[in-house]
Amino acid sequence: MLEEQIQHKIDFKTKPVGALGTLEKLALQIGQVQNSISPTLNNPTIAVFAGDHGIVNEEVSAYPQEVTFQMVMNFLQGGAAINVFSRQNKIQLKIVDAGVNFNFEPCGKLIDAKIAFGTKSYLQEKAMTKIQLQQCLGKGTEIVNAIFEANCNIIGFGEMGIGNTSSATMLMSYICDLPIEKCVGRGTGLNDVQLEHKINTLKKVQSFHGIISDPQEILQTFGGFEIAQMCGAMLAAYANKMLILVDGFIASSAFLVAHKINPKIISNAIFCHLSDEFGHQNLLDYLKVEPLLKLNMRLGEGTGCAVAYPIIESAVSFLNKMATFESADISNKT
């Protein structure tokens, strides 16, 4: 069996069994995903999906909506944290306009996948139509297929969208069957009064929509265009047997929906860090997964993926390059 072959290769490196801890688990996972005892990381890429949310009109965010397009411009100009970390670790970066409330000039650096100029407020109606949801899932698939065809086998997911922690909260609450209070956080930095208003608003949303169990309808009702496209993109990455790097709270909420649609996707996923956004720990507990890092980050953008990437590289590097007891002529444990 392949699993046994990879584990044997790991165990007979010049170290005590298990001494490289999480790196050994990563190496085993990566080998299994790639069906190889000598896996490779080809053309690592992070796709950052951006979109606006109608719920921001209900004052659930500390920042105004225009920050979404302003940050997209910052990405395109190379000045954001994700640009810095991607350059540092030689990761390709793709920026996607999934539904920003702004007319961008045509730009080779920006993938135009705009569905509309932001979603509707789900305090009053579903965030998007069924047709828009299917367009999102299709666009996400197209984008990842193109990245895969450019010889990429490891892809990270990030996002930008003022108001999207509210969407992630609703998705998590419905899919994990948890109360709003177990899922909600301060987002862009709400104070106590603003957080209480956010909680009360999202409870009203829940009362308005009632019980929904179908994952695609949950995504249609509460998702952002960027979250829905990420969901489709993650499913496509799994179909292409790619490694899936999951960032923080928002990306994990997109993964939740993808996992509900196809539970097998978990085998390809690496959860890069524990976000400082309150609900993220409960979300990871629901999925029964451990994040690689805990750095008190809550920026989004895919920054957790970029920062964690060298650790993933280390797992592949030791598996492929580290000597064995036999090759190094070192006595093994008796």
C-alpha positions in Angstrom: 0.0 0.0 0.0 1.1 3.5 -0.8 0.5 4.8 2.7 2.7 2.1 4.2 5.5 2.8 1.6 5.4 6.6 2.4 5.4 5.8 6.2 8.3 3.4 5.8 10.2 6.1 4.0 9.5 8.6 6.7 10.3 6.2 9.6 13.7 5.2 8.2 15.1 8.7 7.9 18.0 9.5 10.2 15.9 10.4 13.2 13.8 8.7 15.9 10.3 7.7 14.7 8.0 10.6 15.0 10.7 13.1 15.8 9.7 15.6 13.1 6.2 15.7 14.4 3.7 17.5 12.3 6.1 17.6 9.4 5.9 13.8 9.2 2.1 13.9 9.1 2.3 16.6 6.4 4.7 14.5 4.3 2.4 11.5 4.6 -0.7 13.5 3.6 1.1 15.2 0.6 2.4 11.9 -0.6 -1.1 10.3 -0.5 -2.7 13.3 -2.3 -0.1 13.1 -5.1 0.0 9.2 -5.0 3.8 9.4 -4.8 6.5 8.5 -2.3 8.5 11.4 -3.8 6.0 14.3 -4.0 6.7 17.7 -5.4 5.3 21.2 -4.9 4.9 22.8 -8.4 4.2 26.4 -9.1 2.5 27.3 -5.7 -0.3 29.8 -6.2 -2.6 31.8 -3.9 -5.9 33.0 -5.3 -7.5 36.0 -3.5 -11.2 36.4 -4.2 -12.8 39.8 -3.5 -16.4 40.8 -3.2 -18.8 43.1 -1.5 -21.7 42.4 0.8 -25.1 44.0 1.1 -25.2 43.3 4.8 -22.7 46.2 5.4 -25.6 48.6 5.1 -26.7 47.2 8.5 -23.6 48.6 10.1 -22.0 45.2 11.0 -18.5 46.3 10.0 -16.1 48.9 11.4 -14.9 49.9 7.9 -16.9 51.3 5.0 -17.5 49.2 1.9 -15.2 51.2 -0.3 -12.2 49.6 1.5 -12.8 46.4 -0.5 -12.0 48.0 -3.8 -9.2 50.1 -2.3 -7.6 47.0 -1.0 -7.9 45.3 -4.3 -6.1 48.2 -5.8 -3.4 47.7 -3.2 -3.1 44.1 -4.1 -2.7 45.0 -7.8 0.0 47.6 -6.9 1.9 45.0 -4.8 1.6 46.8 -1.4 -0.5 44.4 0.7 0.7 41.8 3.2 -0.2 39.0 0.9 2.0 40.6 -1.8 4.9 40.8 0.6 4.6 37.2 1.9 4.0 35.8 -1.6 7.1 37.4 -3.0 9.1 36.3 0.0 8.2 32.7 -0.5 8.1 32.7 -4.3 4.3 32.0 -4.5 2.3 33.1 -7.6 -0.6 35.5 -6.7 -3.9 35.7 -8.5 -6.4 38.5 -7.7 -10.1 37.8 -8.6 -12.9 40.4 -8.7 -15.8 38.1 -7.8 -18.2 40.9 -7.1 -16.6 44.1 -5.9 -18.8 47.2 -5.9 -16.5 49.1 -8.2 -15.8 49.3 -11.9 -12.1 48.3 -12.4 -10.3 49.3 -15.6 -9.2 46.3 -17.6 -6.0 45.0 -16.1 -3.9 42.0 -16.9 -3.2 41.5 -13.1 -6.9 41.2 -12.2 -9.1 38.2 -13.1 -12.6 39.6 -14.0 -15.1 37.1 -12.6 -17.6 39.8 -11.4 -21.1 38.4 -10.8 -22.6 41.7 -9.7 -21.7 44.8 -7.7 -22.0 43.1 -4.4 -24.6 40.8 -2.9 -28.0 41.7 -1.5 -28.6 42.2 2.3 -29.7 38.8 3.7 -31.5 40.7 6.4 -34.2 41.2 3.7 -33.7 38.5 1.1 -31.2 35.9 -0.1 -27.7 37.2 -0.8 -27.8 36.0 -4.3 -30.0 34.1 -6.8 -29.7 30.5 -7.7 -28.3 31.5 -11.1 -25.7 33.7 -9.5 -24.7 30.9 -7.1 -24.1 28.6 -10.1 -22.2 31.3 -11.9 -20.0 31.6 -8.8 -19.3 27.9 -8.6 -18.6 27.8 -12.3 -16.2 30.8 -12.2 -14.3 29.3 -9.3 -13.9 26.1 -11.2 -12.7 27.8 -14.4 -10.1 29.8 -12.4 -8.7 26.8 -10.6 -8.7 24.7 -13.8 -6.6 27.4 -15.6 -4.2 27.5 -12.6 -3.9 23.7 -12.6 -3.2 23.7 -16.4 -0.3 26.1 -15.7 1.4 23.1 -13.8 0.3 24.1 -10.3 -0.4 21.3 -7.8 -0.7 23.4 -4.6 -3.2 26.3 -4.2 -4.0 28.6 -1.3 -7.2 30.6 -0.9 -7.6 34.1 0.4 -10.3 36.8 0.3 -11.1 40.4 0.7 -14.6 41.8 1.4 -15.8 44.2 4.0 -18.7 42.5 5.8 -17.6 38.9 5.0 -17.1 37.8 8.6 -20.8 38.2 9.0 -21.3 35.9 6.0 -18.8 33.4 7.4 -20.6 33.5 10.8 -24.0 32.7 9.2 -22.5 29.8 7.1 -20.8 28.4 10.1 -23.8 28.7 12.3 -26.1 26.9 9.8 -23.6 24.2 8.8 -22.2 23.4 12.2 -25.5 23.9 14.0 -24.1 26.3 16.5 -25.6 29.5 18.0 -24.4 32.8 16.5 -22.5 33.6 19.7 -20.2 30.6 19.1 -19.4 31.7 15.6 -19.3 35.5 15.5 -16.2 37.7 16.0 -15.1 41.3 15.9 -14.2 41.2 12.2 -12.3 44.4 11.3 -12.2 45.5 14.9 -15.6 46.1 16.3 -15.9 47.5 19.9 -18.2 45.9 22.4 -21.3 47.9 21.5 -20.7 47.3 17.8 -20.2 43.6 18.4 -23.5 43.4 20.3 -25.2 45.1 17.4 -23.7 42.6 14.9 -24.9 39.7 17.0 -28.4 41.1 17.3 -28.5 41.8 13.5 -27.4 38.3 12.6 -29.9 36.8 15.0 -32.6 38.7 13.2 -31.2 37.3 9.9 -31.6 33.8 11.4 -35.2 34.5 12.5 -36.0 35.9 9.0 -34.7 32.9 7.0 -35.5 30.1 9.5 -34.2 26.5 9.0 -32.1 25.8 5.9 -30.3 22.5 5.5 -29.1 22.3 1.9 -25.5 23.5 1.7 -25.9 25.2 -1.6 -29.0 27.0 -0.4 -27.1 28.1 2.7 -24.4 29.5 0.5 -26.9 31.2 -1.7 -28.6 32.8 1.3 -25.7 34.1 3.2 -22.5 33.8 1.1 -20.6 36.5 -0.6 -19.7 36.1 -4.3 -16.0 35.7 -3.2 -16.9 33.0 -0.7 -19.1 31.1 -3.2 -16.3 31.3 -5.9 -13.8 30.0 -3.3 -16.1 27.1 -2.6 -16.3 26.2 -6.3 -12.6 26.7 -6.6 -11.8 24.4 -3.7 -14.0 21.6 -5.1 -12.2 22.0 -8.5 -8.8 21.8 -6.8 -9.8 18.5 -5.1 -11.1 17.2 -8.5 -7.6 18.1 -9.9 -5.9 16.3 -7.0 -4.3 19.5 -5.9 -3.2 20.4 -2.3 -5.6 22.9 -0.8 -4.2 25.5 1.6 -7.0 27.0 3.7 -6.4 30.4 5.3 -8.4 31.8 8.2 -12.0 32.2 9.2 -13.5 33.3 5.9 -11.7 30.7 3.7 -12.6 28.1 6.3 -16.3 29.0 6.0 -16.1 28.4 2.2 -14.3 25.1 2.9 -17.2 24.2 5.3 -19.7 24.4 2.4 -17.4 22.5 0.0 -16.9 19.8 2.7 -20.6 19.5 3.1 -21.0 19.1 -0.6 -18.0 16.6 -0.9 -16.6 15.4 2.5 -13.7 13.7 0.7 -12.1 17.2 0.1 -10.8 17.1 3.7 -8.0 14.7 2.6 -6.4 17.4 0.4 -6.7 20.3 2.8 -4.0 21.8 4.9 -5.3 24.3 7.5 -2.6 26.9 7.7 -3.3 28.8 10.8 -5.7 29.5 13.7 -7.3 32.9 13.1 -7.7 35.3 16.0 -11.3 35.6 14.8 -13.4 34.1 17.6 -15.3 31.5 15.7 -12.4 29.9 13.9 -11.4 27.5 16.7 -15.0 26.1 16.9 -15.0 25.7 13.1 -11.8 23.8 13.1 -13.0 21.7 16.0 -16.1 20.8 14.0 -13.9 19.6 11.1 -11.6 17.8 13.6 -8.5 19.4 12.1 -5.4 21.0 13.6 -3.9 24.2 12.1 -0.2 24.5 11.4 0.3 27.9 13.0 -1.1 30.1 15.8 0.2 33.6 15.3 -2.8 35.6 16.4 -3.3 36.7 12.8 -6.8 37.8 11.5 -6.0 39.6 8.3 -7.3 37.3 5.6 -6.0 37.8 2.1 -4.5 34.3 2.2 -1.7 35.6 4.4 -1.8 32.5 6.6 -1.3 30.3 3.6 1.8 32.3 2.5 3.3 32.3 5.9 2.8 28.6 6.4 4.1 27.6 3.0 7.8 27.2 4.0 6.7 24.6 6.6 4.9 22.6 3.9 8.1 22.9 1.8 10.1 21.5 4.7 7.8 18.4 4.9 8.4 17.6 1.3 12.1 18.5 1.5 12.9 16.1 4.4 11.0 13.3 2.7 12.9 13.6 -0.5 16.3 14.7 0.6 17.1 13.5 4.1 19.4 10.5 4.4 18.2 7.1 5.6 19.9 5.1 8.3 21.1 2.7 5.5 22.4 5.4 3.1 24.2 7.3 5.9 25.6 4.1 7.4 24.1 4.9 10.8 22.9 2.3 13.3 19.1 2.2 13.7 17.2 1.6 16.9 17.5 -2.0 18.0 
